[in-house]
Amino acid sequence: MENDFYTDRLALTKLTPADAEFIFELVNTAEWIKFIGDRNIKTMADSHNYIERIVGNSNIVYWIVKLKDSLTATGIITFIKRDYLDHHDIGFAFLPQFARKGYAYEAAKIILDNVMNNCIHKVILATTIVENKNSIRLLTKLGFHFMKEITPDKEKLLVYSTGEPGKESIKCDHR
């Protein structure tokens, strides 16, 4: 999978230890804590450790989403193979001041296009809690459809999918 992606407005770069300050800010926003959960990152050392765990795990990829013109970090796109899901899932989180500007759609779309059009993954999943209406709207706009409810770790999650697992219809040209 490519390291960096670019759109007209955004630059997506893989997470590095240099992003610790931004990650510290993002995971401590009220929205992150409400919709994703408290990661107990209370110091910069915690933030660095969190990043090390992510970067050191081959099942997890985080891209920092930056404004292309200023390189201001706005949010993240994640691509994770979770134990409780059959396929990778995509996620997104943005600082409140950058929400509702189309950045999450633009960033998630370029990642989805890359992994699906290159036949790396035929089905992509996404999970969210019932209360996260903005996430559900974005997933629908990205072409996901509701698949099922699950309860890993005693938390009810809605699972959305880009396709029907087992009925993949994407044709790949492997010439």
CNS distance restraints for C-alpha pairs under 8 A (distance, minus, plus):
assign (resid   1 and name CA) (resid 115 and name CA) 7.54 0.50 0.50
assign (resid   3 and name CA) (resid  13 and name CA) 6.33 0.50 0.50
assign (resid   3 and name CA) (resid  14 and name CA) 5.81 0.50 0.50
assign (resid   4 and name CA) (resid  11 and name CA) 7.28 0.50 0.50
assign (resid   4 and name CA) (resid  12 and name CA) 5.44 0.50 0.50
assign (resid   4 and name CA) (resid  13 and name CA) 4.67 0.50 0.50
assign (resid   4 and name CA) (resid  14 and name CA) 6.52 0.50 0.50
assign (resid   4 and name CA) (resid  63 and name CA) 7.99 0.50 0.50
assign (resid   5 and name CA) (resid  11 and name CA) 5.95 0.50 0.50
assign (resid   5 and name CA) (resid  12 and name CA) 5.00 0.50 0.50
assign (resid   5 and name CA) (resid  13 and name CA) 6.77 0.50 0.50
assign (resid   5 and name CA) (resid 110 and name CA) 7.30 0.50 0.50
assign (resid   5 and name CA) (resid 111 and name CA) 7.81 0.50 0.50
assign (resid   6 and name CA) (resid  10 and name CA) 5.71 0.50 0.50
assign (resid   6 and name CA) (resid  11 and name CA) 4.63 0.50 0.50
assign (resid   6 and name CA) (resid  12 and name CA) 6.18 0.50 0.50
assign (resid   6 and name CA) (resid  68 and name CA) 7.92 0.50 0.50
assign (resid   7 and name CA) (resid  11 and name CA) 6.55 0.50 0.50
assign (resid   7 and name CA) (resid 106 and name CA) 7.38 0.50 0.50
assign (resid   7 and name CA) (resid 107 and name CA) 7.67 0.50 0.50
assign (resid   7 and name CA) (resid 110 and name CA) 7.57 0.50 0.50
assign (resid   8 and name CA) (resid  68 and name CA) 7.71 0.50 0.50
assign (resid   9 and name CA) (resid  67 and name CA) 6.02 0.50 0.50
assign (resid   9 and name CA) (resid  68 and name CA) 5.36 0.50 0.50
assign (resid   9 and name CA) (resid  69 and name CA) 7.38 0.50 0.50
assign (resid  10 and name CA) (resid  65 and name CA) 6.60 0.50 0.50
assign (resid  10 and name CA) (resid  66 and name CA) 5.57 0.50 0.50
assign (resid  10 and name CA) (resid  67 and name CA) 4.73 0.50 0.50
assign (resid  10 and name CA) (resid  68 and name CA) 4.51 0.50 0.50
assign (resid  10 and name CA) (resid  69 and name CA) 7.99 0.50 0.50
assign (resid  10 and name CA) (resid 103 and name CA) 7.67 0.50 0.50
assign (resid  10 and name CA) (resid 106 and name CA) 8.00 0.50 0.50
assign (resid  10 and name CA) (resid 107 and name CA) 7.28 0.50 0.50
assign (resid  11 and name CA) (resid  65 and name CA) 5.92 0.50 0.50
assign (resid  11 and name CA) (resid  66 and name CA) 5.15 0.50 0.50
assign (resid  11 and name CA) (resid  67 and name CA) 6.24 0.50 0.50
assign (resid  11 and name CA) (resid  68 and name CA) 5.15 0.50 0.50
assign (resid  11 and name CA) (resid  71 and name CA) 7.50 0.50 0.50
assign (resid  12 and name CA) (resid  63 and name CA) 5.59 0.50 0.50
assign (resid  12 and name CA) (resid  64 and name CA) 5.48 0.50 0.50
assign (resid  12 and name CA) (resid  65 and name CA) 4.62 0.50 0.50
assign (resid  12 and name CA) (resid  66 and name CA) 6.21 0.50 0.50
assign (resid  12 and name CA) (resid 107 and name CA) 7.34 0.50 0.50
assign (resid  13 and name CA) (resid  63 and name CA) 5.12 0.50 0.50
assign (resid  13 and name CA) (resid  64 and name CA) 5.35 0.50 0.50
assign (resid  13 and name CA) (resid  65 and name CA) 6.81 0.50 0.50
assign (resid  13 and name CA) (resid  66 and name CA) 7.99 0.50 0.50
assign (resid  14 and name CA) (resid  61 and name CA) 7.29 0.50 0.50
assign (resid  14 and name CA) (resid  62 and name CA) 5.87 0.50 0.50
assign (resid  14 and name CA) (resid  63 and name CA) 4.31 0.50 0.50
assign (resid  14 and name CA) (resid  64 and name CA) 6.10 0.50 0.50
assign (resid  15 and name CA) (resid  19 and name CA) 6.51 0.50 0.50
assign (resid  15 and name CA) (resid  51 and name CA) 7.51 0.50 0.50
assign (resid  15 and name CA) (resid  55 and name CA) 7.18 0.50 0.50
assign (resid  15 and name CA) (resid  61 and name CA) 7.74 0.50 0.50
assign (resid  15 and name CA) (resid  62 and name CA) 5.48 0.50 0.50
assign (resid  15 and name CA) (resid  63 and name CA) 5.40 0.50 0.50
assign (resid  15 and name CA) (resid  64 and name CA) 5.86 0.50 0.50
assign (resid  16 and name CA) (resid  20 and name CA) 7.78 0.50 0.50
assign (resid  16 and name CA) (resid  51 and name CA) 7.07 0.50 0.50
assign (resid  16 and name CA) (resid  55 and name CA) 7.29 0.50 0.50
assign (resid  17 and name CA) (resid  48 and name CA) 6.19 0.50 0.50
assign (resid  17 and name CA) (resid  51 and name CA) 6.27 0.50 0.50
assign (resid  17 and name CA) (resid  52 and name CA) 7.27 0.50 0.50
assign (resid  19 and name CA) (resid  23 and name CA) 6.18 0.50 0.50
assign (resid  19 and name CA) (resid  64 and name CA) 7.99 0.50 0.50
assign (resid  20 and name CA) (resid  24 and name CA) 6.01 0.50 0.50
assign (resid  20 and name CA) (resid  44 and name CA) 6.81 0.50 0.50
assign (resid  20 and name CA) (resid  47 and name CA) 5.46 0.50 0.50
assign (resid  20 and name CA) (resid  48 and name CA) 5.63 0.50 0.50
assign (resid  20 and name CA) (resid  51 and name CA) 7.10 0.50 0.50
assign (resid  21 and name CA) (resid  25 and name CA) 6.37 0.50 0.50
assign (resid  21 and name CA) (resid  44 and name CA) 6.93 0.50 0.50
assign (resid  21 and name CA) (resid  47 and name CA) 7.46 0.50 0.50
assign (resid  22 and name CA) (resid  26 and name CA) 6.13 0.50 0.50
assign (resid  22 and name CA) (resid  73 and name CA) 6.99 0.50 0.50
assign (resid  23 and name CA) (resid  27 and name CA) 6.01 0.50 0.50
assign (resid  23 and name CA) (resid  47 and name CA) 6.60 0.50 0.50
assign (resid  24 and name CA) (resid  28 and name CA) 6.37 0.50 0.50
assign (resid  24 and name CA) (resid  41 and name CA) 6.76 0.50 0.50
assign (resid  24 and name CA) (resid  42 and name CA) 7.80 0.50 0.50
assign (resid  24 and name CA) (resid  43 and name CA) 7.63 0.50 0.50
assign (resid  24 and name CA) (resid  44 and name CA) 6.75 0.50 0.50
assign (resid  24 and name CA) (resid  47 and name CA) 5.56 0.50 0.50
assign (resid  25 and name CA) (resid  29 and name CA) 6.61 0.50 0.50
assign (resid  26 and name CA) (resid  32 and name CA) 7.02 0.50 0.50
assign (resid  26 and name CA) (resid  75 and name CA) 7.39 0.50 0.50
assign (resid  26 and name CA) (resid  93 and name CA) 7.88 0.50 0.50
assign (resid  26 and name CA) (resid  94 and name CA) 7.15 0.50 0.50
assign (resid  26 and name CA) (resid  95 and name CA) 5.98 0.50 0.50
assign (resid  27 and name CA) (resid  32 and name CA) 5.58 0.50 0.50
assign (resid  27 and name CA) (resid  33 and name CA) 6.89 0.50 0.50
assign (resid  27 and name CA) (resid  38 and name CA) 7.33 0.50 0.50
assign (resid  27 and name CA) (resid  39 and name CA) 6.95 0.50 0.50
assign (resid  27 and name CA) (resid  41 and name CA) 7.40 0.50 0.50
assign (resid  28 and name CA) (resid  32 and name CA) 6.61 0.50 0.50
assign (resid  28 and name CA) (resid  33 and name CA) 6.56 0.50 0.50
assign (resid  28 and name CA) (resid  38 and name CA) 7.46 0.50 0.50
assign (resid  28 and name CA) (resid  41 and name CA) 7.42 0.50 0.50
assign (resid  29 and name CA) (resid  33 and name CA) 6.38 0.50 0.50
assign (resid  29 and name CA) (resid  95 and name CA) 7.32 0.50 0.50
assign (resid  29 and name CA) (resid  96 and name CA) 7.88 0.50 0.50
assign (resid  30 and name CA) (resid  34 and name CA) 6.01 0.50 0.50
assign (resid  31 and name CA) (resid  35 and name CA) 5.89 0.50 0.50
assign (resid  31 and name CA) (resid  36 and name CA) 7.77 0.50 0.50
assign (resid  31 and name CA) (resid  96 and name CA) 7.63 0.50 0.50
assign (resid  32 and name CA) (resid  36 and name CA) 5.14 0.50 0.50
assign (resid  32 and name CA) (resid  37 and name CA) 6.24 0.50 0.50
assign (resid  32 and name CA) (resid  38 and name CA) 7.41 0.50 0.50
assign (resid  32 and name CA) (resid  93 and name CA) 7.14 0.50 0.50
assign (resid  33 and name CA) (resid  37 and name CA) 4.31 0.50 0.50
assign (resid  33 and name CA) (resid  38 and name CA) 4.77 0.50 0.50
assign (resid  33 and name CA) (resid  39 and name CA) 7.83 0.50 0.50
assign (resid  34 and name CA) (resid  38 and name CA) 7.85 0.50 0.50
assign (resid  35 and name CA) (resid 128 and name CA) 7.66 0.50 0.50
assign (resid  35 and name CA) (resid 129 and name CA) 6.79 0.50 0.50
assign (resid  35 and name CA) (resid 131 and name CA) 7.83 0.50 0.50
assign (resid  35 and name CA) (resid 132 and name CA) 6.48 0.50 0.50
assign (resid  40 and name CA) (resid  46 and name CA) 7.90 0.50 0.50
assign (resid  41 and name CA) (resid  46 and name CA) 5.09 0.50 0.50
assign (resid  41 and name CA) (resid  47 and name CA) 5.87 0.50 0.50
assign (resid  41 and name CA) (resid  50 and name CA) 7.83 0.50 0.50
assign (resid  42 and name CA) (resid  46 and name CA) 6.33 0.50 0.50
assign (resid  42 and name CA) (resid  47 and name CA) 7.76 0.50 0.50
assign (resid  43 and name CA) (resid  47 and name CA) 6.46 0.50 0.50
assign (resid  44 and name CA) (resid  48 and name CA) 6.21 0.50 0.50
assign (resid  45 and name CA) (resid  49 and name CA) 6.19 0.50 0.50
assign (resid  46 and name CA) (resid  50 and name CA) 6.09 0.50 0.50
assign (resid  47 and name CA) (resid  51 and name CA) 6.26 0.50 0.50
assign (resid  48 and name CA) (resid  52 and name CA) 6.19 0.50 0.50
assign (resid  49 and name CA) (resid  53 and name CA) 6.29 0.50 0.50
assign (resid  50 and name CA) (resid  54 and name CA) 6.44 0.50 0.50
assign (resid  51 and name CA) (resid  55 and name CA) 5.99 0.50 0.50
assign (resid  52 and name CA) (resid  56 and name CA) 5.81 0.50 0.50
assign (resid  53 and name CA) (resid  57 and name CA) 6.31 0.50 0.50
assign (resid  54 and name CA) (resid  60 and name CA) 6.07 0.50 0.50
assign (resid  54 and name CA) (resid  61 and name CA) 7.20 0.50 0.50
assign (resid  54 and name CA) (resid  62 and name CA) 7.66 0.50 0.50
assign (resid  55 and name CA) (resid  60 and name CA) 7.32 0.50 0.50
assign (resid  55 and name CA) (resid  61 and name CA) 7.26 0.50 0.50
assign (resid  59 and name CA) (resid  80 and name CA) 5.64 0.50 0.50
assign (resid  59 and name CA) (resid  81 and name CA) 5.20 0.50 0.50
assign (resid  59 and name CA) (resid  82 and name CA) 7.61 0.50 0.50
assign (resid  60 and name CA) (resid  78 and name CA) 7.32 0.50 0.50
assign (resid  60 and name CA) (resid  79 and name CA) 5.97 0.50 0.50
assign (resid  60 and name CA) (resid  80 and name CA) 4.51 0.50 0.50
assign (resid  60 and name CA) (resid  81 and name CA) 6.60 0.50 0.50
assign (resid  61 and name CA) (resid  78 and name CA) 5.68 0.50 0.50
assign (resid  61 and name CA) (resid  79 and name CA) 5.14 0.50 0.50
assign (resid  61 and name CA) (resid  80 and name CA) 6.30 0.50 0.50
assign (resid  62 and name CA) (resid  76 and name CA) 6.52 0.50 0.50
assign (resid  62 and name CA) (resid  77 and name CA) 5.81 0.50 0.50
assign (resid  62 and name CA) (resid  78 and name CA) 4.48 0.50 0.50
assign (resid  62 and name CA) (resid  79 and name CA) 6.50 0.50 0.50
assign (resid  63 and name CA) (resid  76 and name CA) 5.48 0.50 0.50
assign (resid  63 and name CA) (resid  77 and name CA) 5.25 0.50 0.50
assign (resid  63 and name CA) (resid  78 and name CA) 6.36 0.50 0.50
assign (resid  64 and name CA) (resid  73 and name CA) 6.60 0.50 0.50
assign (resid  64 and name CA) (resid  74 and name CA) 7.61 0.50 0.50
assign (resid  64 and name CA) (resid  75 and name CA) 6.03 0.50 0.50
assign (resid  64 and name CA) (resid  76 and name CA) 4.66 0.50 0.50
assign (resid  64 and name CA) (resid  77 and name CA) 6.74 0.50 0.50
assign (resid  65 and name CA) (resid  73 and name CA) 5.80 0.50 0.50
assign (resid  65 and name CA) (resid  74 and name CA) 5.67 0.50 0.50
assign (resid  65 and name CA) (resid  75 and name CA) 5.13 0.50 0.50
assign (resid  65 and name CA) (resid  76 and name CA) 5.32 0.50 0.50
assign (resid  65 and name CA) (resid  77 and name CA) 7.07 0.50 0.50
assign (resid  65 and name CA) (resid 107 and name CA) 7.06 0.50 0.50
assign (resid  66 and name CA) (resid  70 and name CA) 7.84 0.50 0.50
assign (resid  66 and name CA) (resid  71 and name CA) 5.05 0.50 0.50
assign (resid  66 and name CA) (resid  72 and name CA) 5.10 0.50 0.50
assign (resid  66 and name CA) (resid  73 and name CA) 4.24 0.50 0.50
assign (resid  66 and name CA) (resid  74 and name CA) 5.49 0.50 0.50
assign (resid  66 and name CA) (resid  75 and name CA) 7.25 0.50 0.50
assign (resid  67 and name CA) (resid  71 and name CA) 4.95 0.50 0.50
assign (resid  67 and name CA) (resid  72 and name CA) 5.29 0.50 0.50
assign (resid  67 and name CA) (resid  73 and name CA) 6.61 0.50 0.50
assign (resid  67 and name CA) (resid  74 and name CA) 7.02 0.50 0.50
assign (resid  68 and name CA) (resid  72 and name CA) 7.78 0.50 0.50
assign (resid  74 and name CA) (resid  94 and name CA) 5.72 0.50 0.50
assign (resid  74 and name CA) (resid  95 and name CA) 5.81 0.50 0.50
assign (resid  74 and name CA) (resid  98 and name CA) 5.99 0.50 0.50
assign (resid  75 and name CA) (resid  92 and name CA) 7.31 0.50 0.50
assign (resid  75 and name CA) (resid  93 and name CA) 5.45 0.50 0.50
assign (resid  75 and name CA) (resid  94 and name CA) 3.81 0.50 0.50
assign (resid  75 and name CA) (resid  95 and name CA) 5.86 0.50 0.50
assign (resid  75 and name CA) (resid  98 and name CA) 7.84 0.50 0.50
assign (resid  75 and name CA) (resid 104 and name CA) 7.90 0.50 0.50
assign (resid  76 and name CA) (resid  92 and name CA) 5.52 0.50 0.50
assign (resid  76 and name CA) (resid  93 and name CA) 5.44 0.50 0.50
assign (resid  76 and name CA) (resid  94 and name CA) 6.34 0.50 0.50
assign (resid  77 and name CA) (resid  90 and name CA) 7.07 0.50 0.50
assign (resid  77 and name CA) (resid  91 and name CA) 5.61 0.50 0.50
assign (resid  77 and name CA) (resid  92 and name CA) 4.47 0.50 0.50
assign (resid  77 and name CA) (resid  93 and name CA) 6.82 0.50 0.50
assign (resid  77 and name CA) (resid 104 and name CA) 7.85 0.50 0.50
assign (resid  77 and name CA) (resid 107 and name CA) 7.06 0.50 0.50
assign (resid  77 and name CA) (resid 108 and name CA) 6.45 0.50 0.50
assign (resid  78 and name CA) (resid  89 and name CA) 7.88 0.50 0.50
assign (resid  78 and name CA) (resid  90 and name CA) 5.44 0.50 0.50
assign (resid  78 and name CA) (resid  91 and name CA) 4.82 0.50 0.50
assign (resid  78 and name CA) (resid  92 and name CA) 6.07 0.50 0.50
assign (resid  79 and name CA) (resid  88 and name CA) 6.47 0.50 0.50
assign (resid  79 and name CA) (resid  89 and name CA) 5.62 0.50 0.50
assign (resid  79 and name CA) (resid  90 and name CA) 4.59 0.50 0.50
assign (resid  79 and name CA) (resid  91 and name CA) 6.48 0.50 0.50
assign (resid  80 and name CA) (resid  88 and name CA) 5.27 0.50 0.50
assign (resid  80 and name CA) (resid  89 and name CA) 5.33 0.50 0.50
assign (resid  80 and name CA) (resid  90 and name CA) 6.55 0.50 0.50
assign (resid  81 and name CA) (resid  85 and name CA) 7.18 0.50 0.50
assign (resid  81 and name CA) (resid  87 and name CA) 6.36 0.50 0.50
assign (resid  81 and name CA) (resid  88 and name CA) 4.27 0.50 0.50
assign (resid  81 and name CA) (resid  89 and name CA) 6.32 0.50 0.50
assign (resid  82 and name CA) (resid  86 and name CA) 7.87 0.50 0.50
assign (resid  82 and name CA) (resid  87 and name CA) 7.77 0.50 0.50
assign (resid  82 and name CA) (resid  88 and name CA) 6.77 0.50 0.50
assign (resid  82 and name CA) (resid  89 and name CA) 7.51 0.50 0.50
assign (resid  84 and name CA) (resid 152 and name CA) 7.07 0.50 0.50
assign (resid  85 and name CA) (resid  89 and name CA) 7.96 0.50 0.50
assign (resid  87 and name CA) (resid 123 and name CA) 6.63 0.50 0.50
assign (resid  87 and name CA) (resid 124 and name CA) 6.15 0.50 0.50
assign (resid  87 and name CA) (resid 125 and name CA) 6.36 0.50 0.50
assign (resid  88 and name CA) (resid 123 and name CA) 7.87 0.50 0.50
assign (resid  88 and name CA) (resid 124 and name CA) 5.69 0.50 0.50
assign (resid  88 and name CA) (resid 125 and name CA) 6.06 0.50 0.50
assign (resid  89 and name CA) (resid 124 and name CA) 5.62 0.50 0.50
assign (resid  89 and name CA) (resid 125 and name CA) 4.33 0.50 0.50
assign (resid  89 and name CA) (resid 126 and name CA) 4.79 0.50 0.50
assign (resid  89 and name CA) (resid 127 and name CA) 7.26 0.50 0.50
assign (resid  90 and name CA) (resid 108 and name CA) 7.78 0.50 0.50
assign (resid  90 and name CA) (resid 124 and name CA) 7.01 0.50 0.50
assign (resid  90 and name CA) (resid 125 and name CA) 6.40 0.50 0.50
assign (resid  90 and name CA) (resid 126 and name CA) 5.31 0.50 0.50
assign (resid  91 and name CA) (resid 126 and name CA) 6.43 0.50 0.50
assign (resid  91 and name CA) (resid 127 and name CA) 7.63 0.50 0.50
assign (resid  92 and name CA) (resid 104 and name CA) 6.67 0.50 0.50
assign (resid  92 and name CA) (resid 108 and name CA) 7.44 0.50 0.50
assign (resid  93 and name CA) (resid 104 and name CA) 7.63 0.50 0.50
assign (resid  94 and name CA) (resid  98 and name CA) 6.27 0.50 0.50
assign (resid  94 and name CA) (resid  99 and name CA) 6.10 0.50 0.50
assign (resid  94 and name CA) (resid 104 and name CA) 7.37 0.50 0.50
assign (resid  95 and name CA) (resid  99 and name CA) 6.56 0.50 0.50
assign (resid  98 and name CA) (resid 103 and name CA) 7.48 0.50 0.50
assign (resid  99 and name CA) (resid 103 and name CA) 7.41 0.50 0.50
assign (resid  99 and name CA) (resid 104 and name CA) 7.73 0.50 0.50
assign (resid 102 and name CA) (resid 106 and name CA) 6.16 0.50 0.50
assign (resid 103 and name CA) (resid 107 and name CA) 5.97 0.50 0.50
assign (resid 104 and name CA) (resid 108 and name CA) 5.87 0.50 0.50
assign (resid 105 and name CA) (resid 109 and name CA) 5.82 0.50 0.50
assign (resid 105 and name CA) (resid 138 and name CA) 6.69 0.50 0.50
assign (resid 105 and name CA) (resid 141 and name CA) 7.98 0.50 0.50
assign (resid 105 and name CA) (resid 142 and name CA) 7.05 0.50 0.50
assign (resid 106 and name CA) (resid 110 and name CA) 6.51 0.50 0.50
assign (resid 107 and name CA) (resid 111 and name CA) 6.63 0.50 0.50
assign (resid 108 and name CA) (resid 112 and name CA) 6.09 0.50 0.50
assign (resid 109 and name CA) (resid 113 and name CA) 5.90 0.50 0.50
assign (resid 109 and name CA) (resid 142 and name CA) 6.80 0.50 0.50
assign (resid 110 and name CA) (resid 114 and name CA) 6.12 0.50 0.50
assign (resid 111 and name CA) (resid 115 and name CA) 6.28 0.50 0.50
assign (resid 112 and name CA) (resid 116 and name CA) 5.86 0.50 0.50
assign (resid 112 and name CA) (resid 117 and name CA) 7.99 0.50 0.50
assign (resid 113 and name CA) (resid 117 and name CA) 5.47 0.50 0.50
assign (resid 113 and name CA) (resid 118 and name CA) 7.93 0.50 0.50
assign (resid 114 and name CA) (resid 118 and name CA) 5.92 0.50 0.50
assign (resid 115 and name CA) (resid 119 and name CA) 6.30 0.50 0.50
assign (resid 115 and name CA) (resid 120 and name CA) 5.16 0.50 0.50
assign (resid 115 and name CA) (resid 121 and name CA) 5.80 0.50 0.50
assign (resid 116 and name CA) (resid 120 and name CA) 6.04 0.50 0.50
assign (resid 116 and name CA) (resid 121 and name CA) 5.46 0.50 0.50
assign (resid 116 and name CA) (resid 122 and name CA) 5.87 0.50 0.50
assign (resid 116 and name CA) (resid 123 and name CA) 7.69 0.50 0.50
assign (resid 118 and name CA) (resid 172 and name CA) 7.68 0.50 0.50
assign (resid 119 and name CA) (resid 170 and name CA) 7.72 0.50 0.50
assign (resid 119 and name CA) (resid 172 and name CA) 6.01 0.50 0.50
assign (resid 122 and name CA) (resid 163 and name CA) 7.72 0.50 0.50
assign (resid 122 and name CA) (resid 168 and name CA) 6.20 0.50 0.50
assign (resid 122 and name CA) (resid 169 and name CA) 7.97 0.50 0.50
assign (resid 122 and name CA) (resid 170 and name CA) 6.52 0.50 0.50
assign (resid 123 and name CA) (resid 161 and name CA) 6.82 0.50 0.50
assign (resid 123 and name CA) (resid 162 and name CA) 5.70 0.50 0.50
assign (resid 123 and name CA) (resid 163 and name CA) 5.53 0.50 0.50
assign (resid 123 and name CA) (resid 164 and name CA) 7.29 0.50 0.50
assign (resid 123 and name CA) (resid 165 and name CA) 6.44 0.50 0.50
assign (resid 123 and name CA) (resid 168 and name CA) 7.07 0.50 0.50
assign (resid 124 and name CA) (resid 161 and name CA) 5.80 0.50 0.50
assign (resid 124 and name CA) (resid 162 and name CA) 5.49 0.50 0.50
assign (resid 124 and name CA) (resid 163 and name CA) 7.41 0.50 0.50
assign (resid 125 and name CA) (resid 144 and name CA) 7.97 0.50 0.50
assign (resid 125 and name CA) (resid 159 and name CA) 6.71 0.50 0.50
assign (resid 125 and name CA) (resid 160 and name CA) 5.49 0.50 0.50
assign (resid 125 and name CA) (resid 161 and name CA) 4.44 0.50 0.50
assign (resid 125 and name CA) (resid 162 and name CA) 6.50 0.50 0.50
assign (resid 126 and name CA) (resid 139 and name CA) 7.70 0.50 0.50
assign (resid 126 and name CA) (resid 159 and name CA) 5.77 0.50 0.50
assign (resid 126 and name CA) (resid 160 and name CA) 5.07 0.50 0.50
assign (resid 126 and name CA) (resid 161 and name CA) 6.40 0.50 0.50
assign (resid 127 and name CA) (resid 157 and name CA) 6.11 0.50 0.50
assign (resid 127 and name CA) (resid 158 and name CA) 5.45 0.50 0.50
assign (resid 127 and name CA) (resid 159 and name CA) 4.61 0.50 0.50
assign (resid 127 and name CA) (resid 160 and name CA) 6.15 0.50 0.50
assign (resid 128 and name CA) (resid 132 and name CA) 6.61 0.50 0.50
assign (resid 128 and name CA) (resid 135 and name CA) 7.01 0.50 0.50
assign (resid 128 and name CA) (resid 136 and name CA) 7.33 0.50 0.50
assign (resid 128 and name CA) (resid 157 and name CA) 5.53 0.50 0.50
assign (resid 128 and name CA) (resid 158 and name CA) 5.39 0.50 0.50
assign (resid 128 and name CA) (resid 159 and name CA) 6.87 0.50 0.50
assign (resid 129 and name CA) (resid 156 and name CA) 6.65 0.50 0.50
assign (resid 129 and name CA) (resid 157 and name CA) 4.92 0.50 0.50
assign (resid 129 and name CA) (resid 158 and name CA) 5.95 0.50 0.50
assign (resid 130 and name CA) (resid 156 and name CA) 7.85 0.50 0.50
assign (resid 130 and name CA) (resid 157 and name CA) 6.93 0.50 0.50
assign (resid 130 and name CA) (resid 158 and name CA) 6.57 0.50 0.50
assign (resid 132 and name CA) (resid 136 and name CA) 6.47 0.50 0.50
assign (resid 133 and name CA) (resid 137 and name CA) 6.17 0.50 0.50
assign (resid 134 and name CA) (resid 138 and name CA) 6.23 0.50 0.50
assign (resid 135 and name CA) (resid 139 and name CA) 6.12 0.50 0.50
assign (resid 136 and name CA) (resid 140 and name CA) 6.22 0.50 0.50
assign (resid 137 and name CA) (resid 141 and name CA) 6.21 0.50 0.50
assign (resid 138 and name CA) (resid 142 and name CA) 6.16 0.50 0.50
assign (resid 139 and name CA) (resid 143 and name CA) 6.46 0.50 0.50
assign (resid 139 and name CA) (resid 144 and name CA) 5.29 0.50 0.50
assign (resid 139 and name CA) (resid 145 and name CA) 7.59 0.50 0.50
assign (resid 139 and name CA) (resid 160 and name CA) 7.54 0.50 0.50
assign (resid 140 and name CA) (resid 144 and name CA) 5.01 0.50 0.50
assign (resid 140 and name CA) (resid 145 and name CA) 6.23 0.50 0.50
assign (resid 143 and name CA) (resid 162 and name CA) 6.25 0.50 0.50
assign (resid 144 and name CA) (resid 160 and name CA) 5.74 0.50 0.50
assign (resid 144 and name CA) (resid 161 and name CA) 5.04 0.50 0.50
assign (resid 144 and name CA) (resid 162 and name CA) 4.59 0.50 0.50
assign (resid 144 and name CA) (resid 163 and name CA) 7.53 0.50 0.50
assign (resid 145 and name CA) (resid 160 and name CA) 5.24 0.50 0.50
assign (resid 145 and name CA) (resid 161 and name CA) 5.47 0.50 0.50
assign (resid 145 and name CA) (resid 162 and name CA) 6.53 0.50 0.50
assign (resid 145 and name CA) (resid 163 and name CA) 7.83 0.50 0.50
assign (resid 146 and name CA) (resid 158 and name CA) 7.29 0.50 0.50
assign (resid 146 and name CA) (resid 159 and name CA) 6.19 0.50 0.50
assign (resid 146 and name CA) (resid 160 and name CA) 4.41 0.50 0.50
assign (resid 146 and name CA) (resid 161 and name CA) 6.50 0.50 0.50
assign (resid 147 and name CA) (resid 158 and name CA) 7.68 0.50 0.50
assign (resid 147 and name CA) (resid 159 and name CA) 5.56 0.50 0.50
assign (resid 147 and name CA) (resid 160 and name CA) 5.15 0.50 0.50
assign (resid 147 and name CA) (resid 161 and name CA) 6.16 0.50 0.50
assign (resid 148 and name CA) (resid 158 and name CA) 6.07 0.50 0.50
assign (resid 148 and name CA) (resid 159 and name CA) 5.33 0.50 0.50
assign (resid 148 and name CA) (resid 160 and name CA) 7.23 0.50 0.50
assign (resid 149 and name CA) (resid 156 and name CA) 6.78 0.50 0.50
assign (resid 149 and name CA) (resid 157 and name CA) 5.65 0.50 0.50
assign (resid 149 and name CA) (resid 158 and name CA) 4.62 0.50 0.50
assign (resid 149 and name CA) (resid 159 and name CA) 5.90 0.50 0.50
assign (resid 150 and name CA) (resid 155 and name CA) 7.99 0.50 0.50
assign (resid 150 and name CA) (resid 156 and name CA) 5.80 0.50 0.50
assign (resid 150 and name CA) (resid 157 and name CA) 5.32 0.50 0.50
assign (resid 150 and name CA) (resid 158 and name CA) 6.49 0.50 0.50
assign (resid 150 and name CA) (resid 159 and name CA) 7.18 0.50 0.50
assign (resid 151 and name CA) (resid 155 and name CA) 4.99 0.50 0.50
assign (resid 151 and name CA) (resid 156 and name CA) 4.44 0.50 0.50
assign (resid 151 and name CA) (resid 157 and name CA) 5.98 0.50 0.50
assign (resid 152 and name CA) (resid 156 and name CA) 7.14 0.50 0.50
assign (resid 152 and name CA) (resid 157 and name CA) 7.69 0.50 0.50
assign (resid 163 and name CA) (resid 167 and name CA) 7.47 0.50 0.50
assign (resid 163 and name CA) (resid 168 and name CA) 6.52 0.50 0.50
assign (resid 164 and name CA) (resid 168 and name CA) 6.32 0.50 0.50
